[in-house]
């Protein structure tokens, strides 16, 4: 009998466990999370067969594991602190569901997972981005998912009530509200028992029970490994809570770095570049595609593209910090056997290889001005016009461009030197301040961590406004949102911008038009900006350096009702309504930019003003055209870059990879401005055929691009005379191991220098 009893208990134990876990509630929550996963696949434009190939089976298992979290946490809280299980389940379920939904919503806008550092640094943006919520995540799956999760909570609570009190107790308190019966009364009962020995005995028993439950949870989580099924977490094969665990508690690869991380990086790289991340960034600054292909490059090429940068020695108490230029050691090609160490440094000396003197050759400045039709002598006004989310594909596509950007295309054709393959690395939370940092400070953004403006606003770096100010420029800033949104005024005011004009200024001038949810309408804002610029120019206090960032194309997407496209375009985009609506916002801004530039070129400033136009970043909304995997990876990182002037003698389009980091040195060269800099970019005029390489990484991918080659998650292609945003057939190359390793180190080194504040020495 004894053996039979044991066998019976073993046989019924799984069923008892399922009852304890309240399996109907567990299944309902699992189904709710699976519906959100289906919505995520739609946001990713993945059908089920393709998703299965990328690990959907593991993702479904990850949803099961996430569904167990509320049950496990509710049980532990009940055992350890006497919190009613029903209440614990409801709270934990809400947290799991909201995390899942937030990740899906974030992916729908940015095209990447909701990394943990976004939670750390961007919770204050919830009010600003509230308009995205229903737009990016609303479909039939979401209300059904909500109903299922509410059903799970109701089923769990009812089961707890029936288990704890029975039918008689239920009849005795049938008049009590559900929340009182399920949560408040058990909590009061627990408080009454607080002083009893039985209460503390249960708490002590709860410790090993909790450990056993956690152990069982991790067994379930790791069970795919029993069948040799593995996968580094990605949006398809993992749940976002699992990704956060990897990022925050385990490897922390995308939440910034610490001094310990920097030390470990230095130790790993000691044999390659003396363990100094700045040495590696100097190699990126001086990168020449021809050298990595084993071809010769002359010192004249180096000198021209770095705008005659000179060594800079900095005397400090306790020693001298030596900064070396590209022409000494750090730019030597890999075949030279010297990766930029510069040899051993004597004791008491620190090296700052990124700090150097930027002194443009006067003849080169004159050549650049001749190309732009500007006066060869004297000051010129410099306007940096960054258009919210402007993407090159939309502007230059032969079908989309004429419909959406007729004014801008006409201006570029008549009055611009345009770079056809310009890249941004600013696709993540805080996109605008990432793009501003990259453009103004000529430094890669903290690609795999929080935006520098937010997390490291006091980083020691030399930015374009400060250099322009030191050269006698009046520095102005215009934007119709809040000046200190995402720390803009704090960071840029500390790096050279003196005069800020934000929403309050434009409201005081009577501007009321709104297109989107951020700021005021670009058309009246740009017209008021032009009037203020002309006013400042008339004061004759010095040439103007002007930063303008538009806002009307900021999400969430809202159709501009006054904009109509032709019937063919309307029909072609009928199944891509959100994209077409977004294009109406860009069409509005196209008119606003056209009116602004026409007014500028009719003003007294016209003949000695240059405009550098680009997107602060691009956007990830795919058009109605069929696109290859490489196009989908490349297009969201491409922004137009055009240098515009009234009297340009010969408009042109220049091919070759360039980067946002190249804007600051190009602007400074045109202005003839000089000073100490920490810039990674290179001046683009006169153009040598090569700008700075593109590199980007996140939890879901790693991409890089040079003039001749490009790799997208290790799928590599020969891109000589090819544009991966346009050409669908690309010659395949074997994996580029050396360059892949180099660019991965560049991403890591850039983040280390920012987060440990080691770009330049203290003043």
C-alpha positions in Angstrom: 0.0 0.0 0.0 2.8 2.3 0.9 4.4 1.9 -2.6 1.0 2.3 -4.3 0.4 5.6 -2.4 3.8 6.9 -3.4 3.2 5.9 -7.0 -0.2 7.6 -6.9 1.3 10.8 -5.5 4.0 10.8 -8.2 1.4 10.2 -10.9 -0.9 13.0 -9.8 1.9 15.5 -8.9 2.1 17.1 -12.4 -1.6 17.7 -12.3 -1.4 19.2 -8.9 1.5 21.4 -10.0 -0.6 22.6 -13.0 -3.5 23.4 -10.7 -1.2 25.3 -8.4 0.2 27.3 -11.3 -3.4 27.9 -12.4 -2.9 26.5 -15.9 -5.9 28.3 -17.5 -4.5 31.6 -16.5 -1.1 30.6 -17.6 -2.3 29.5 -21.0 -4.3 32.8 -21.4 -1.3 34.9 -20.6 0.9 32.8 -23.0 -1.6 33.3 -25.8 -1.7 37.0 -25.1 2.0 37.3 -25.4 2.0 35.2 -28.5 -0.4 37.6 -30.2 2.0 40.4 -29.5 4.7 38.4 -31.0 2.6 38.0 -34.2 2.2 41.8 -34.2 6.0 42.2 -33.8 6.5 40.0 -36.8 4.2 42.2 -38.8 6.2 45.3 -37.7 9.3 43.4 -38.9 7.7 42.5 -42.2 8.4 38.8 -41.6 6.0 36.0 -42.6 5.7 32.9 -40.5 8.1 30.6 -42.6 10.8 33.2 -42.6 10.3 33.9 -38.8 10.5 30.2 -38.1 13.8 30.0 -39.9 15.0 32.8 -37.6 14.0 31.1 -34.4 10.3 31.7 -33.9 10.1 28.3 -32.1 12.5 29.6 -29.4 10.5 32.8 -29.3 7.3 30.9 -28.5 9.1 29.1 -25.8 10.4 32.4 -24.5 6.8 33.6 -24.2 6.0 30.6 -22.1 8.9 31.4 -19.8 7.7 35.0 -19.6 4.2 33.8 -18.7 5.7 31.8 -15.8 7.3 34.9 -14.3 4.0 36.3 -12.7 3.2 32.9 -11.2 6.7 32.4 -9.8 6.9 36.0 -8.5 3.3 35.9 -7.0 4.1 32.7 -5.2 7.4 34.0 -3.8 5.8 37.2 -2.6 3.0 35.3 -0.9 5.5 33.0 0.9 8.0 35.6 1.8 6.0 38.8 2.5 2.4 37.5 2.7 1.3 39.5 -0.3 -1.9 37.8 -1.7 -1.0 35.7 -4.7 -3.8 37.2 -6.8 -2.5 40.7 -6.2 1.1 39.7 -7.0 0.0 37.9 -10.1 -2.0 41.0 -11.4 1.0 43.3 -10.7 3.6 41.1 -12.3 1.3 40.2 -15.3 0.8 43.9 -16.0 4.6 44.5 -15.9 5.3 41.6 -18.3 2.5 42.6 -20.7 3.5 46.2 -20.8 7.2 45.3 -21.3 6.2 43.1 -24.3 3.9 45.7 -25.8 6.5 48.5 -25.3 9.1 46.5 -27.1 6.7 45.8 -30.0 5.8 49.5 -30.2 9.4 50.6 -30.1 10.4 48.2 -32.8 7.6 49.5 -35.0 9.1 53.0 -34.9 12.9 52.4 -34.7 13.2 49.0 -36.3 15.2 47.6 -33.3 14.5 46.1 -29.9 13.8 48.2 -26.8 17.3 47.9 -25.2 17.6 48.3 -21.4 19.4 51.6 -21.5 16.4 53.2 -23.2 14.4 52.3 -20.1 17.1 53.9 -17.9 17.5 57.1 -19.8 14.2 57.8 -21.7 11.3 57.1 -19.3 10.9 60.9 -19.1 10.0 60.9 -22.8 6.7 59.1 -22.3 4.7 62.3 -22.4 6.4 63.4 -25.6 5.9 60.1 -27.4 2.4 59.3 -26.2 1.1 59.9 -29.8 3.1 57.0 -31.1 1.3 54.5 -28.8 -1.9 53.7 -30.6 -0.5 54.5 -34.1 2.4 52.0 -33.9 0.8 49.1 -32.1 -2.9 49.1 -32.8 -4.4 46.2 -34.7 -7.0 43.5 -33.9 -4.3 41.5 -32.1 -3.7 44.1 -29.4 -7.3 44.4 -28.0 -7.6 40.6 -28.2 -4.3 40.3 -26.3 -5.7 42.7 -23.7 -8.8 40.6 -23.3 -6.8 37.5 -22.8 -4.5 39.1 -20.2 -7.6 40.4 -18.3 -9.1 36.9 -18.5 -5.8 35.4 -17.1 -6.0 37.8 -14.1 -9.7 36.9 -13.5 -9.1 33.2 -13.8 -6.1 33.3 -11.5 -8.0 35.4 -8.9 -11.1 33.2 -9.0 -9.0 30.0 -8.6 -7.2 31.6 -5.6 -10.5 32.5 -4.0 -12.0 29.0 -4.5 -8.9 27.3 -3.2 -8.6 29.5 -0.1 -12.1 29.8 1.0 -14.4 27.2 -0.6 -17.9 27.5 -1.6 -19.3 28.2 1.9 -16.9 31.1 2.4 -17.8 32.4 -1.0 -21.5 32.3 -0.1 -20.9 34.0 3.2 -19.2 37.0 1.6 -21.0 37.0 -1.7 -22.0 40.7 -1.2 -18.4 41.9 -1.0 -16.8 43.4 -4.0 -14.4 41.2 -5.9 -11.3 43.2 -5.0 -12.2 43.0 -1.3 -12.7 39.2 -1.5 -9.7 38.5 -3.6 -7.0 40.9 -2.3 -8.0 43.2 0.6 -9.4 40.5 2.9 -6.4 38.1 2.5 -4.1 41.0 3.1 -5.9 42.0 6.3 -5.9 38.4 7.5 -2.1 38.2 6.9 -1.6 41.4 8.9 -3.7 40.0 11.7 -1.5 36.9 11.8 1.8 38.9 11.7 2.6 38.3 15.4 1.8 34.6 15.3 4.4 31.8 15.2 2.6 30.2 12.4 3.1 33.3 10.3 6.8 33.2 10.7 7.0 29.5 10.3 5.3 29.9 6.9 7.8 32.6 6.0 10.8 30.4 6.9 9.2 27.5 4.9 8.9 30.0 2.0 12.6 30.4 1.6 13.4 26.9 0.4 10.1 26.7 -1.5 11.0 29.9 -3.3 14.5 28.6 -4.2 12.9 25.4 -5.5 10.4 27.4 -7.6 13.2 29.6 -9.1 15.2 26.5 -9.8 12.3 25.0 -11.7 11.8 28.2 -13.6 15.4 28.2 -14.8 15.1 24.5 -15.8 12.2 25.5 -18.0 14.0 28.5 -19.4 17.1 26.4 -20.3 15.2 23.4 -21.5 15.9 24.1 -25.2 19.5 23.5 -24.6 18.7 19.9 -23.6 17.9 19.5 -27.3 21.0 21.5 -28.4 18.8 24.4 -29.5 20.6 27.7 -29.0 20.3 31.3 -30.1 21.7 34.6 -29.1 18.7 36.7 -28.1 17.1 38.6 -31.0 13.5 39.9 -31.5 12.3 36.7 -33.1 13.7 34.1 -30.8 13.6 35.8 -27.4 11.3 37.7 -25.1 12.3 41.3 -24.3 12.7 40.5 -20.5 15.2 37.8 -21.5 17.1 40.4 -23.6 17.0 42.8 -20.6 18.4 40.1 -18.4 21.3 39.6 -20.8 21.9 43.4 -21.0 21.5 44.5 -17.5 22.3 41.6 -15.3 24.6 39.4 -17.3 26.8 40.8 -20.1 25.6 44.4 -20.2 26.6 44.8 -23.8 24.2 47.7 -24.6 23.9 49.7 -21.5 27.1 51.8 -21.5 30.4 50.9 -20.1 32.3 51.4 -16.9 36.0 51.9 -16.0 36.3 48.1 -15.5 35.0 47.6 -19.1 37.5 50.1 -20.4 40.3 48.4 -18.6 39.3 45.0 -20.0 39.1 46.4 -23.5 42.6 47.9 -23.1 44.0 44.6 -21.9 42.5 42.8 -24.9 43.8 45.3 -27.3 47.3 45.8 -25.8 49.1 44.1 -28.6 47.3 46.0 -31.3 47.3 49.6 -30.2 48.7 49.9 -26.6 45.3 49.4 -25.1 44.3 53.1 -25.7 40.9 53.3 -27.3 41.7 56.8 -28.6 44.5 55.2 -30.8 41.9 53.0 -32.4 39.6 55.9 -33.0 42.5 57.8 -34.6 42.8 54.8 -37.0 39.2 55.2 -37.9 39.7 58.9 -38.4 42.5 58.2 -40.8 41.0 55.2 -42.5 41.7 54.8 -46.2 39.9 52.1 -48.1 42.8 51.8 -50.5 45.2 50.8 -47.7 42.9 48.0 -46.5 42.8 46.8 -50.1 46.6 46.8 -50.2 46.8 49.7 -52.6 49.1 52.7 -52.2 47.9 56.0 -50.9 50.0 59.1 -50.9 50.7 61.4 -48.0 49.2 64.2 -50.0 45.9 62.3 -49.8 46.2 62.2 -46.0 47.1 65.8 -45.7 44.3 67.0 -48.0 41.5 65.0 -46.4 42.5 65.9 -42.8 42.7 69.6 -43.7 46.3 70.0 -42.7 45.8 68.8 -39.1 48.9 69.5 -37.0 50.4 67.8 -34.0 49.3 69.5 -30.7 51.3 69.3 -27.5 49.6 70.1 -24.3 51.6 71.1 -21.2 50.1 69.9 -18.0 51.3 69.6 -14.4 53.1 66.3 -14.2 54.0 65.9 -17.8 53.2 66.6 -21.4 50.4 65.1 -23.4 51.4 64.4 -27.0 48.8 64.2 -29.7 49.9 62.5 -33.0 48.5 63.1 -36.4 47.5 60.8 -39.2 50.9 61.2 -40.8 52.9 59.7 -37.9 51.7 56.3 -36.7 48.0 55.8 -36.1 47.0 55.7 -39.7 49.5 53.2 -40.9 47.9 50.4 -42.9 47.5 47.0 -41.3 50.3 45.6 -43.5 52.8 48.0 -42.0 53.0 46.1 -38.8 52.3 49.2 -36.7 48.7 49.8 -35.5 49.2 53.3 -34.2 51.0 52.8 -30.9 53.6 55.4 -31.7 56.1 53.5 -29.6 56.4 53.4 -25.9 55.7 56.6 -24.1 58.1 57.9 -21.4 56.8 57.9 -17.8 54.7 60.9 -16.9 53.2 61.3 -20.4 49.6 60.7 -21.5 48.7 60.5 -25.1 45.6 62.2 -26.6 45.8 61.2 -30.2 42.4 62.7 -31.1 43.3 66.2 -30.0 45.0 68.1 -32.8 45.1 71.5 -34.5 42.7 72.1 -37.4 44.3 74.7 -39.7 42.7 74.5 -43.2 45.0 75.3 -46.0 43.9 78.8 -47.3 44.2 77.7 -50.9 41.9 74.7 -50.2 39.4 77.0 -48.6 39.5 79.2 -51.7 39.0 76.2 -53.9 36.0 75.1 -51.9 34.5 78.6 -52.1 35.1 78.8 -55.8 33.2 75.5 -56.2 30.3 77.0 -54.3 30.3 80.5 -55.9 31.2 82.2 -52.6 33.6 85.1 -52.0 37.1 83.7 -51.9 38.1 86.2 -49.2 36.4 87.4 -46.0 33.8 85.8 -43.8 30.8 83.8 -45.0 27.7 82.9 -43.1 27.3 79.2 -42.4 23.8 77.7 -42.0 23.4 74.1 -40.8 19.9 73.0 -41.7 19.0 69.6 -40.2 15.7 68.2 -41.4 13.8 65.9 -39.1 14.0 62.3 -40.2 15.0 63.2 -43.8 16.0 60.1 -45.8 17.9 60.0 -49.0 15.9 57.2 -50.6 12.6 59.1 -50.4 14.2 62.3 -51.8 16.0 60.7 -54.8 13.7 57.8 -55.8 12.4 58.6 -59.3 8.8 57.8 -58.3 8.6 59.1 -54.8 11.0 62.1 -55.0 9.1 64.2 -57.7 5.8 63.7 -55.7 7.1 64.5 -52.3 10.2 66.7 -52.7 9.8 68.7 -55.9 11.2 71.9 -54.4 14.2 70.3 -52.7 15.1 68.3 -55.8 15.0 71.4 -57.9 17.2 73.3 -55.5 19.7 70.4 -55.3 19.8 70.2 -59.1 20.4 74.0 -59.5 22.3 75.1 -56.5 24.0 72.2 -54.7 26.9 69.9 -54.4 25.3 66.7 -53.3 26.9 63.6 -51.9 24.9 60.6 -53.1 25.9 58.1 -50.4 25.9 59.9 -47.0 25.3 57.9 -43.8 24.1 58.5 -40.3 24.6 56.2 -37.3 21.8 57.9 -35.3 19.0 55.3 -35.4 18.0 54.7 -31.8 16.3 56.4 -28.8 17.2 60.1 -28.8 17.8 60.1 -32.5 17.9 63.9 -32.9 20.5 64.5 -30.2 22.5 61.5 -31.5 22.5 63.1 -35.0 23.3 66.5 -33.6 26.2 65.1 -31.6 27.6 63.3 -34.6 27.2 66.3 -36.9 28.4 69.0 -34.5 31.1 67.2 -32.7 32.3 65.0 -35.5 32.3 61.9 -33.4 30.4 58.7 -33.6 27.4 58.6 -31.2 27.5 56.3 -28.3 26.2 53.7 -30.8 25.4 50.8 -28.4 24.5 53.0 -25.3 22.5 56.0 -24.3 22.7 59.3 -26.2 25.7 61.4 -25.1 23.5 64.5 -24.6 21.5 62.6 -22.0 24.0 60.3 -20.2 27.3 62.1 -20.6 26.4 65.8 -21.2 29.7 67.1 -19.7 32.0 64.9 -21.9 35.1 66.9 -22.9 34.9 67.2 -26.6 35.4 70.0 -29.2 32.4 70.8 -31.3 31.8 72.9 -34.4 29.9 75.8 -32.7 32.8 76.3 -30.2 35.3 76.5 -33.0 33.2 78.9 -35.0 32.6 81.1 -32.0 36.4 81.2 -31.4 36.8 82.4 -35.0 34.4 85.4 -34.5 31.1 83.9 -35.4 27.8 84.7 -33.8 26.3 81.3 -32.9 22.5 80.9 -33.2 20.1 78.0 -32.7 16.5 77.7 -33.9 14.0 74.9 -33.2 10.2 75.2 -32.5 10.2 72.5 -29.7 11.6 73.0 -26.2 15.2 74.2 -26.3 16.3 71.8 -23.5 14.5 68.8 -24.8 16.9 65.9 -24.3 19.4 68.3 -22.8 20.0 70.2 -26.1 20.5 73.6 -24.6 22.7 72.3 -21.8 25.0 70.4 -24.1 25.1 72.8 -27.1 25.2 75.9 -24.9 28.2 74.4 -23.2 29.8 73.7 -26.5 29.6 77.1 -28.2 26.0 78.1 -29.0 25.1 81.4 -27.5 21.6 82.3 -28.6 18.7 79.9 -28.5 15.3 80.5 -30.1 12.7 77.8 -29.3 8.9 77.4 -29.1 8.5 80.3 -26.7 10.1 82.7 -29.2 8.0 81.6 -32.1 4.8 81.7 -30.0 5.6 85.3 -29.0 6.0 86.1 -32.7 2.4 84.8 -33.4 3.3 81.4 -34.9 0.4 79.0 -34.1 0.4 76.5 -37.0 1.0 72.9 -36.1 1.5 69.9 -38.3 2.5 67.1 -36.0 2.6 66.7 -32.3 6.0 68.2 -31.8 6.7 71.9 -32.1 5.2 74.3 -34.5 4.8 74.3 -38.3 8.0 74.4 -40.3 6.7 77.0 -42.8 6.0 79.9 -40.4 8.9 78.9 -38.2 11.5 79.0 -41.0 10.1 82.3 -42.2 10.5 83.8 -38.7 13.9 82.2 -38.5 15.0 83.9 -41.7 13.8 87.3 -40.4 15.8 86.8 -37.2 18.9 85.8 -39.2 18.7 88.9 -41.4 18.3 91.0 -38.3 21.4 89.5 -36.7 23.4 89.9 -40.0 22.5 93.6 -40.0 24.0 94.1 -36.6 27.4 93.6 -38.1 28.7 91.8 -35.0 30.4 89.1 -37.0 29.4 86.4 -39.5 26.6 84.0 -38.5 26.8 80.4 -37.7 23.2 79.1 -37.6 21.8 75.7 -36.5 18.2 74.9 -37.6 16.4 71.7 -36.8 12.9 71.3 -38.3 10.2 69.3 -36.4 7.1 69.0 -38.6 8.2 65.5 -39.9 8.6 64.2 -36.4 6.4 61.2 -35.6 3.8 60.2 -34.9 2.6 60.1 -38.4 -0.3 62.4 -39.2 -1.7 63.0 -42.6 -1.6 66.6 -43.8 -5.1 66.9 -45.3 -4.1 69.7 -47.6 -1.5 67.6 -49.4 -2.6 65.5 -52.4 -0.5 63.3 -54.7 -1.3 62.3 -58.2 -3.6 59.3 -58.8 -0.9 57.0 -59.8 1.1 57.5 -56.6 -2.1 57.4 -54.5 -2.9 54.0 -56.1 0.7 52.6 -55.8 0.7 53.4 -52.0 -2.8 52.3 -51.3 -1.6 49.4 -49.2 1.0 51.5 -47.4 -1.2 54.2 -45.8 1.1 55.1 -43.0 4.0 55.6 -45.3 1.9 57.7 -47.7 0.6 59.8 -44.8 4.2 60.3 -43.6 5.1 61.5 -47.1 2.4 64.2 -46.8 4.3 65.6 -43.8 7.5 65.6 -45.8 5.7 67.3 -48.7 4.7 70.1 -46.4 8.2 70.5 -45.1 9.6 70.4 -48.7 7.5 73.5 -49.4 8.7 75.1 -46.2 12.4 74.5 -47.0 11.9 75.7 -50.6 10.3 79.0 -49.4 13.0 79.4 -46.8 15.9 79.0 -49.2 14.2 81.2 -51.8 13.8 83.9 -49.2 17.4 83.5 -48.0 18.8 83.8 -51.6 16.7 86.9 -52.1 18.0 88.5 -48.8 21.0 90.7 -48.2 22.8 87.6 -46.9 22.5 85.7 -50.1 25.8 86.1 -51.8 28.0 85.1 -48.9 25.9 82.3 -47.2 26.4 78.6 -47.5 23.8 76.1 -46.4 24.7 72.5 -45.4 21.5 70.5 -45.5 21.1 67.0 -44.2 18.7 64.9 -42.0 19.4 64.8 -38.3 18.8 61.1 -38.9 16.8 59.0 -41.3 13.7 56.9 -40.6 12.8 53.2 -40.8 9.4 53.2 -42.5 9.7 51.1 -45.6 8.1 52.3 -48.9 5.8 50.4 -51.1 8.6 49.2 -53.3 9.8 45.6 -52.9 13.2 45.7 -51.2 16.0 43.3 -50.7 17.4 42.3 -47.3 20.4 44.6 -47.9 18.2 47.5 -48.9 16.2 47.1 -45.8 19.4 47.2 -43.8 21.0 50.1 -45.7 18.1 52.5 -46.5 17.3 53.6 -42.8 20.9 54.9 -42.4 21.0 57.1 -45.5 20.4 60.8 -45.3 20.8 63.5 -48.0 23.9 65.7 -47.6 24.0 68.8 -49.8 26.0 72.0 -49.7 23.9 74.7 -51.2 24.7 78.3 -52.2 23.0 80.9 -54.4 25.7 81.4 -57.1 27.1 77.9 -57.4 28.7 77.8 -60.8 28.5 74.0 -61.4 26.1 71.9 -59.4 27.2 68.3 -59.1 26.6 64.9 -57.6 29.6 63.2 -55.9 29.7 59.5 -55.3 31.5 57.7 -52.5 30.7 56.9 -48.9 30.6 60.0 -46.5 29.3 60.3 -43.0 27.6 62.8 -40.7 31.0 63.1 -38.9 32.4 64.8 -42.1 30.0 67.8 -41.8 31.8 69.8 -39.1 35.3 69.7 -40.7 33.7 70.6 -44.1 31.8 73.6 -42.6 35.0 74.7 -40.8 37.1 74.5 -44.0 34.6 76.5 -46.0 34.5 79.2 -43.3 38.3 79.1 -43.0 37.9 78.5 -39.2 40.8 76.9 -37.2 41.2 75.7 -33.7 41.8 72.6 -31.5 39.5 69.7 -32.4 38.8 66.1 -31.5 37.1 65.4 -34.8 36.9 62.0 -36.5 35.6 63.3 -39.8 37.3 64.8 -42.8 36.6 67.9 -44.9 34.9 66.9 -48.1 35.8 69.8 -50.4 37.6 69.6 -52.8 36.4 66.0 -52.8 39.0 63.2 -52.9 36.5 60.5 -53.5 36.3 59.1 -50.0 34.7 60.2 -46.7 34.5 58.5 -43.4 33.3 54.9 -43.2 29.8 54.0 -41.9 29.5 51.7 -39.0 26.5 50.7 -36.8 25.7 48.1 -34.2 22.7 47.2 -32.0 21.4 44.1 -30.3 20.0 42.9 -33.6 22.8 43.6 -36.1 26.2 44.9 -37.1 26.7 46.9 -40.3 29.6 48.7 -41.9 30.4 50.2 -45.3 33.4 51.6 -47.1 33.8 52.8 -50.6 34.6 49.3 -51.9 32.9 46.9 -49.5 30.0 46.6 -47.1 28.9 43.9 -44.6 25.4 43.5 -43.2 25.4 41.0 -40.4 28.5 39.4 -42.0 26.9 39.2 -45.4 29.5 41.0 -47.4 29.4 42.6 -50.9 31.6 44.2 -53.4 30.2 47.8 -53.6 32.6 49.4 -56.1 30.4 51.3 -58.5 27.4 50.0 -56.6 24.8 51.6 -54.3 23.3 49.1 -51.8 20.2 51.3 -51.4 19.5 51.1 -55.1 21.1 48.1 -56.7 19.4 44.8 -56.0 22.1 42.6 -57.4 25.4 42.9 -55.6 28.5 40.8 -56.0 29.0 38.7 -52.9 32.3 38.7 -51.1 33.6 36.3 -48.4 33.3 37.5 -44.8 35.7 40.4 -44.2 37.2 39.2 -40.9 39.8 41.9 -40.4 37.6 44.8 -41.2 34.7 43.3 -39.3 36.9 43.1 -36.2 38.2 46.6 -36.7 34.8 48.2 -36.9 33.5 46.3 -34.0 36.4 47.6 -32.0 35.7 51.1 -33.2 32.1 50.9 -31.9 33.3 49.7 -28.5 36.2 52.1 -28.3 34.0 55.1 -29.1 31.6 54.2 -26.4 34.4 53.8 -23.9 35.9 57.2 -24.7 32.6 58.9 -24.2 31.5 57.1 -21.1 34.9 57.4 -19.4 35.4 61.0 -20.6 38.8 60.3 -22.3 38.4 62.0 -25.6 40.4 65.1 -24.6 42.2 66.3 -21.5 40.8 68.6 -18.9 41.1 72.3 -19.6 
